[in-house]
Amino acid sequence: MEVMDLAIYLGAVLGILFNLKNFGFQGALFSIKGAIYGAGIISLIFYVSNGGMGEGDIGIAALLGFWLGWKSVILSIAIAFLAGGLVAGVLLLLKLKRFGEKVPFGPFLALGGGIAFLKGSFLIELYWRSLG
């Protein structure tokens, strides 16, 4: 077992316990549903892109889901793609990367997770209000 796997498992258990303690049985379900959504979205992209993302990204997305729940994990993945795309575009423009070179996605998942954890409810509410 790799260190990252151990960290994901430990983080998953802690995420479930955190949500269980604070929100009861519904919190635990919220946690598990978040992990399924997070891992599911990234797994789909992993398989459709023939490994365009790393398998570690699936674990990170699942971990975020255990802590954030399904709505905020979707938000965190969206933020990660926006931030990653922006940084990749800048790297291409500055010729620090060539088209087709990989840019690690894990740091962007962490950034998206942090933003979703701190401001997720506000951003989700803002999004729904903007739709009318």
Residue frames as a rotation matrix with the C-alpha (Angstrom) as fourth column:
MET 1
0.583 0.813 0.000 0.00
0.813 -0.583 0.000 0.00
0.000 0.000 -1.000 0.00
GLU 2
-0.301 -0.671 0.678 1.33
0.637 -0.670 -0.381 3.39
0.710 0.317 0.629 -0.98
VAL 3
-0.827 -0.066 -0.559 1.40
0.497 -0.551 -0.670 6.32
-0.264 -0.832 0.489 1.43
MET 4
-0.840 0.537 -0.077 -1.16
-0.516 -0.747 0.419 8.17
0.167 0.392 0.905 -0.72
ASP 5
-0.247 0.772 -0.586 -3.60
0.024 0.609 0.792 5.25
0.969 0.181 -0.169 -0.49
LEU 6
-0.394 0.028 -0.919 -3.23
0.879 0.303 -0.368 5.21
0.268 -0.952 -0.145 3.28
ALA 7
-0.947 0.025 -0.321 -3.83
0.085 -0.942 -0.325 8.97
-0.310 -0.335 0.889 3.44
ILE 8
-0.609 0.774 -0.173 -6.96
-0.513 -0.219 0.830 8.61
0.604 0.594 0.531 1.27
TYR 9
-0.141 0.564 -0.814 -8.34
0.440 0.772 0.459 5.81
0.887 -0.293 -0.357 3.47
LEU 10
-0.580 -0.130 -0.804 -7.60
0.810 -0.201 -0.551 7.67
-0.090 -0.971 0.222 6.69
GLY 11
-0.964 0.203 -0.171 -9.06
-0.219 -0.973 0.078 10.89
-0.150 0.112 0.982 5.26
ALA 12
-0.463 0.831 -0.309 -12.16
-0.212 0.234 0.949 9.00
0.861 0.504 0.067 4.11
VAL 13
-0.164 0.367 -0.916 -12.79
0.824 0.562 0.077 7.55
0.543 -0.742 -0.394 7.57
LEU 14
-0.738 -0.173 -0.653 -12.22
0.564 -0.689 -0.455 10.95
-0.371 -0.704 0.605 9.19
GLY 15
-0.903 0.428 -0.036 -14.55
-0.360 -0.709 0.607 12.63
0.234 0.561 0.794 6.67
ILE 16
-0.198 0.855 -0.480 -17.33
0.183 0.513 0.838 10.14
0.963 0.078 -0.258 7.36
LEU 17
-0.227 0.066 -0.972 -16.85
0.957 0.201 -0.210 10.48
0.182 -0.977 -0.109 11.13
PHE 18
-0.953 -0.144 -0.268 -16.83
0.192 -0.968 -0.162 14.29
-0.236 -0.206 0.950 10.89
ASN 19
-0.670 0.740 -0.058 -20.08
-0.497 -0.388 0.776 14.35
0.552 0.549 0.628 8.93
LEU 20
-0.127 0.598 -0.792 -21.63
0.482 0.735 0.477 11.65
0.867 -0.321 -0.381 11.13
LYS 21
-0.528 -0.161 -0.834 -20.79
0.845 -0.191 -0.499 13.59
-0.079 -0.968 0.237 14.30
ASN 22
-0.922 0.060 -0.383 -22.02
-0.031 -0.996 -0.083 16.92
-0.386 -0.064 0.920 12.96
PHE 23
-0.495 0.743 -0.451 -25.01
-0.863 -0.358 0.356 15.81
0.103 0.565 0.818 10.87
GLY 24
0.077 0.540 0.838 -25.93
-0.626 0.681 -0.381 12.32
-0.776 -0.495 0.390 12.09
PHE 25
-0.045 -0.024 0.999 -26.74
0.408 0.912 0.041 9.38
-0.912 0.409 -0.031 9.84
GLN 26
0.891 0.405 0.205 -27.69
0.363 -0.364 -0.858 11.74
-0.273 0.839 -0.471 7.00
GLY 27
0.595 -0.750 -0.288 -24.20
-0.708 -0.659 0.254 13.24
-0.380 0.053 -0.923 7.28
ALA 28
-0.269 -0.683 0.679 -22.61
-0.215 0.730 0.648 9.83
-0.939 0.028 -0.344 6.73
LEU 29
0.298 0.461 0.836 -24.79
0.725 0.460 -0.512 9.26
-0.621 0.759 -0.197 3.65
PHE 30
0.959 0.000 -0.284 -23.92
-0.124 -0.899 -0.420 12.78
-0.256 0.438 -0.862 2.46
SER 31
0.167 -0.986 0.027 -20.25
-0.700 -0.099 0.707 11.86
-0.695 -0.137 -0.706 2.82
ILE 32
-0.301 -0.243 0.922 -20.51
0.259 0.910 0.325 8.57
-0.918 0.336 -0.211 0.93
LYS 33
0.655 0.604 0.455 -22.60
0.629 -0.101 -0.771 10.12
-0.419 0.791 -0.446 -1.85
GLY 34
0.787 -0.428 -0.445 -19.98
-0.483 -0.876 -0.011 12.86
-0.385 0.223 -0.896 -2.21
ALA 35
-0.222 -0.919 0.326 -17.20
-0.463 0.393 0.794 10.30
-0.858 0.025 -0.513 -2.59
ILE 36
-0.018 0.299 0.954 -19.17
0.648 0.730 -0.216 8.40
-0.761 0.615 -0.207 -5.22
TYR 37
0.925 0.379 0.027 -19.79
0.282 -0.638 -0.716 11.59
-0.254 0.670 -0.697 -7.21
GLY 38
0.537 -0.781 -0.318 -16.20
-0.676 -0.624 0.392 12.81
-0.505 0.005 -0.863 -6.88
ALA 39
-0.409 -0.713 0.569 -14.57
-0.232 0.684 0.691 9.51
-0.883 0.150 -0.445 -7.79
GLY 40
0.201 0.595 0.778 -17.21
0.636 0.525 -0.566 8.84
-0.745 0.609 -0.273 -10.44
ILE 41
0.932 0.151 -0.330 -16.66
-0.098 -0.771 -0.630 12.10
-0.350 0.619 -0.703 -12.32
ILE 42
0.185 -0.950 -0.252 -12.89
-0.886 -0.272 0.374 11.76
-0.424 0.154 -0.892 -12.37
SER 43
-0.336 -0.252 0.907 -13.07
0.005 0.963 0.269 8.01
-0.942 0.095 -0.323 -13.16
LEU 44
0.640 0.642 0.422 -15.28
0.469 0.109 -0.876 8.73
-0.608 0.759 -0.232 -16.15
ILE 45
0.824 -0.401 -0.400 -12.80
-0.547 -0.748 -0.377 11.31
-0.148 0.529 -0.836 -17.41
PHE 46
-0.116 -0.912 0.394 -9.88
-0.687 0.360 0.631 8.93
-0.717 -0.198 -0.668 -16.71
TYR 47
-0.207 0.068 0.976 -11.41
0.335 0.942 0.005 6.13
-0.919 0.328 -0.218 -18.76
VAL 48
0.813 0.552 0.187 -12.81
0.382 -0.263 -0.886 8.28
-0.440 0.791 -0.425 -21.59
SER 49
0.770 -0.569 -0.290 -9.47
-0.635 -0.727 -0.260 10.06
-0.063 0.385 -0.921 -22.01
ASN 50
0.766 -0.472 -0.436 -7.47
0.235 0.837 -0.494 6.82
0.598 0.276 0.752 -21.92
GLY 51
0.340 -0.634 -0.695 -5.56
0.939 0.194 0.283 7.83
-0.045 -0.749 0.661 -18.80
GLY 52
0.080 -0.274 0.958 -5.41
0.417 -0.864 -0.282 11.56
0.905 0.422 0.045 -19.49
MET 53
0.418 0.029 0.908 -5.74
-0.764 -0.530 0.369 11.98
0.492 -0.848 -0.199 -15.74
GLY 54
-0.656 -0.725 -0.210 -3.87
-0.459 0.604 -0.652 10.05
0.599 -0.332 -0.729 -13.10
GLU 55
-0.024 0.632 -0.775 -5.45
0.424 0.708 0.565 7.38
0.905 -0.315 -0.285 -10.93
GLY 56
-0.693 -0.293 -0.659 -4.38
0.720 -0.222 -0.658 9.40
0.047 -0.930 0.365 -7.89
ASP 57
-0.891 0.412 0.192 -6.80
-0.371 -0.903 0.216 12.12
0.262 0.122 0.957 -9.00
ILE 58
-0.053 0.888 -0.456 -9.66
-0.049 0.454 0.890 9.63
0.997 0.069 0.019 -8.54
GLY 59
-0.103 -0.069 -0.992 -8.62
0.892 0.434 -0.123 9.07
0.439 -0.898 0.016 -4.93
ILE 60
-0.942 -0.264 -0.207 -8.24
0.327 -0.858 -0.395 12.78
-0.073 -0.440 0.895 -4.26
ALA 61
-0.611 0.780 0.135 -11.69
-0.483 -0.503 0.717 13.48
0.627 0.373 0.684 -5.70
ALA 62
0.121 0.628 -0.769 -13.19
0.371 0.690 0.622 10.70
0.921 -0.360 -0.150 -3.57
LEU 63
-0.473 -0.388 -0.791 -11.48
0.873 -0.081 -0.482 12.10
0.123 -0.918 0.377 -0.47
LEU 64
-0.979 0.161 0.123 -12.86
-0.162 -0.987 0.006 15.57
0.122 -0.014 0.992 -1.21
GLY 65
-0.250 0.949 -0.193 -16.30
-0.307 0.111 0.945 14.02
0.918 0.296 0.264 -1.61
PHE 66
-0.097 0.167 -0.981 -16.09
0.776 0.631 0.031 12.31
0.624 -0.758 -0.191 1.78
TRP 67
-0.693 -0.258 -0.673 -15.52
0.667 -0.582 -0.465 15.70
-0.272 -0.771 0.576 3.39
LEU 68
-0.942 0.175 -0.287 -17.54
-0.237 -0.951 0.199 18.04
-0.238 0.256 0.937 1.19
GLY 69
-0.071 0.944 0.322 -20.56
0.140 0.329 -0.934 16.04
-0.988 -0.022 -0.155 0.04
TRP 70
-0.040 0.057 0.998 -21.89
0.899 0.439 0.010 15.78
-0.437 0.897 -0.069 -3.49
LYS 71
0.886 0.417 0.202 -22.77
0.463 -0.780 -0.421 19.40
-0.018 0.467 -0.884 -4.23
SER 72
0.743 -0.632 -0.222 -19.48
-0.478 -0.732 0.485 20.85
-0.469 -0.254 -0.846 -3.05
VAL 73
-0.089 -0.799 0.595 -17.36
0.197 0.571 0.797 18.12
-0.976 0.188 0.106 -4.62
ILE 74
0.363 0.267 0.893 -18.91
0.921 0.040 -0.387 18.94
-0.139 0.963 -0.231 -7.99
LEU 75
1.000 -0.016 0.014 -18.12
-0.016 -0.998 -0.053 22.60
0.015 0.053 -0.998 -7.34
SER 76
0.422 -0.905 0.051 -14.55
-0.341 -0.106 0.934 21.74
-0.840 -0.411 -0.354 -6.31
ILE 77
-0.077 -0.417 0.905 -14.00
0.694 0.629 0.349 19.73
-0.716 0.656 0.241 -9.51
ALA 78
0.693 0.379 0.613 -15.39
0.709 -0.512 -0.485 22.58
0.130 0.771 -0.624 -11.62
ILE 79
0.899 -0.420 -0.123 -13.07
-0.344 -0.852 0.395 25.06
-0.271 -0.313 -0.910 -9.88
ALA 80
0.143 -0.885 0.443 -10.16
0.033 0.452 0.892 22.65
-0.989 -0.113 0.094 -10.39
PHE 81
0.137 -0.046 0.989 -10.83
0.936 0.334 -0.114 22.45
-0.325 0.941 0.089 -14.13
LEU 82
0.927 0.220 0.303 -11.15
0.311 -0.902 -0.298 26.21
0.208 0.371 -0.905 -14.44
ALA 83
0.706 -0.708 -0.017 -7.95
-0.479 -0.496 0.724 26.87
-0.521 -0.503 -0.689 -12.50
GLY 84
0.052 -0.700 0.712 -6.06
0.287 0.694 0.661 24.05
-0.957 0.170 0.237 -14.23
GLY 85
0.435 0.193 0.879 -7.15
0.895 0.015 -0.446 25.22
-0.100 0.981 -0.166 -17.65
LEU 86
0.995 -0.066 0.074 -6.15
-0.062 -0.996 -0.057 28.78
0.078 0.053 -0.996 -16.87
VAL 87
0.418 -0.896 0.150 -2.70
-0.446 -0.058 0.893 27.77
-0.791 -0.440 -0.424 -15.60
ALA 88
0.049 -0.381 0.923 -2.16
0.626 0.732 0.268 25.36
-0.778 0.565 0.275 -18.51
GLY 89
0.756 0.296 0.584 -3.10
0.648 -0.464 -0.604 28.13
0.092 0.835 -0.543 -20.94
VAL 90
0.874 -0.484 -0.036 -0.61
-0.453 -0.840 0.297 30.52
-0.174 -0.243 -0.954 -19.34
LEU 91
0.166 -0.844 0.509 2.11
-0.128 0.494 0.860 27.84
-0.978 -0.208 -0.026 -19.41
LEU 92
0.267 -0.003 0.964 1.44
0.871 0.428 -0.240 27.28
-0.412 0.904 0.117 -23.12
LEU 93
0.945 0.151 0.290 1.51
0.268 -0.865 -0.424 31.01
0.187 0.479 -0.858 -23.87
LEU 94
0.665 -0.739 0.109 4.78
-0.667 -0.522 0.532 31.41
-0.337 -0.426 -0.839 -22.00
LYS 95
0.510 -0.401 -0.761 6.13
-0.510 0.572 -0.643 28.33
0.693 0.716 0.087 -23.81
LEU 96
-0.304 -0.548 0.779 6.91
-0.949 0.241 -0.201 26.65
-0.078 -0.801 -0.593 -20.50
LYS 97
-0.250 0.287 0.925 4.84
0.000 0.955 -0.296 23.65
-0.968 -0.074 -0.239 -21.66
ARG 98
-0.891 0.019 -0.453 4.10
-0.454 -0.032 0.891 22.29
0.002 0.999 0.037 -25.11
PHE 99
0.103 0.989 -0.110 0.67
-0.993 0.109 0.051 21.21
0.063 0.104 0.993 -26.27
GLY 100
0.515 0.163 -0.842 0.13
-0.261 0.965 0.027 17.62
0.817 0.205 0.539 -25.14
GLU 101
-0.645 -0.739 -0.196 2.44
0.036 0.226 -0.973 17.82
0.763 -0.635 -0.119 -22.12
LYS 102
0.220 0.767 -0.602 0.72
0.675 0.326 0.662 16.92
0.704 -0.552 -0.447 -18.89
VAL 103
-0.446 -0.204 0.871 0.11
-0.486 -0.762 -0.427 19.30
0.751 -0.615 0.241 -16.03
PRO 104
-0.858 0.119 -0.500 -0.52
0.430 0.699 -0.572 17.61
0.281 -0.705 -0.651 -12.64
PHE 105
-0.177 0.911 0.372 -4.19
0.006 -0.377 0.926 17.96
0.984 0.166 0.062 -11.70
GLY 106
0.015 0.168 -0.986 -3.95
0.879 0.467 0.093 17.07
0.476 -0.868 -0.141 -7.99
PRO 107
-0.812 -0.355 -0.464 -2.93
0.551 -0.727 -0.409 20.57
-0.192 -0.588 0.786 -6.85
PHE 108
-0.804 0.573 0.159 -5.92
-0.379 -0.700 0.605 22.03
0.458 0.426 0.780 -8.69
LEU 109
0.047 0.795 -0.605 -8.25
0.326 0.561 0.761 19.51
0.944 -0.233 -0.232 -7.02
ALA 110
-0.302 -0.238 -0.923 -6.80
0.951 -0.003 -0.311 20.59
0.071 -0.971 0.227 -3.68
LEU 111
-0.998 -0.054 -0.043 -7.35
0.054 -0.999 -0.002 24.25
-0.043 -0.005 0.999 -4.56
GLY 112
-0.439 0.898 -0.035 -10.93
-0.321 -0.120 0.939 23.57
0.839 0.423 0.341 -5.67
GLY 113
0.046 0.420 -0.906 -11.56
0.678 0.653 0.337 21.55
0.734 -0.630 -0.255 -2.52
GLY 114
-0.661 -0.371 -0.653 -10.23
0.740 -0.467 -0.484 24.34
-0.126 -0.803 0.583 -0.30
ILE 115
-0.930 0.357 0.084 -12.36
-0.314 -0.894 0.320 26.97
0.190 0.271 0.944 -2.01
ALA 116
-0.169 0.915 -0.368 -15.44
-0.111 0.353 0.929 24.72
0.979 0.198 0.042 -1.89
PHE 117
-0.178 0.046 -0.983 -14.83
0.879 0.456 -0.138 23.98
0.442 -0.889 -0.122 1.79
LEU 118
-0.781 -0.252 -0.571 -14.49
0.535 -0.743 -0.403 27.66
-0.322 -0.620 0.715 2.70
LYS 119
-0.663 0.474 -0.580 -17.00
-0.494 -0.858 -0.137 29.28
-0.563 0.196 0.803 0.32
GLY 120
-0.971 0.204 0.126 -18.92
0.235 0.712 0.661 26.41
0.046 0.671 -0.740 -1.28
SER 121
-0.211 0.958 -0.195 -22.36
0.879 0.098 -0.467 27.20
-0.428 -0.270 -0.862 0.13
PHE 122
0.026 0.153 -0.988 -22.02
-0.047 -0.987 -0.154 30.84
-0.999 0.050 -0.019 -0.88
LEU 123
-0.756 -0.411 -0.510 -20.87
-0.499 -0.141 0.855 29.99
-0.423 0.901 -0.098 -4.42
ILE 124
-0.830 0.519 0.203 -23.59
0.557 0.761 0.333 27.39
0.018 0.389 -0.921 -4.95
GLU 125
0.049 0.867 -0.496 -26.26
0.726 -0.372 -0.579 29.82
-0.686 -0.332 -0.647 -3.72
LEU 126
-0.202 -0.226 -0.953 -24.81
-0.346 -0.894 0.285 32.56
-0.916 0.388 0.102 -5.95
TYR 127
-0.983 -0.182 -0.031 -24.94
-0.106 0.419 0.902 30.20
-0.151 0.890 -0.431 -8.93
TRP 128
-0.495 0.860 0.124 -28.60
0.865 0.501 -0.020 29.27
-0.079 0.097 -0.992 -8.36
ARG 129
0.147 0.525 -0.838 -29.57
0.404 -0.805 -0.434 32.91
-0.903 -0.275 -0.330 -7.83
SER 130
-0.559 -0.440 -0.703 -27.88
-0.415 -0.586 0.696 33.87
-0.718 0.680 0.145 -11.11
LEU 131
-0.945 0.246 0.214 -30.09
0.324 0.628 0.708 31.35
0.040 0.739 -0.673 -12.93
GLY 132
-0.523 0.789 0.322 -33.21
-0.498 -0.590 0.636 33.10
0.692 0.172 0.701 -11.67
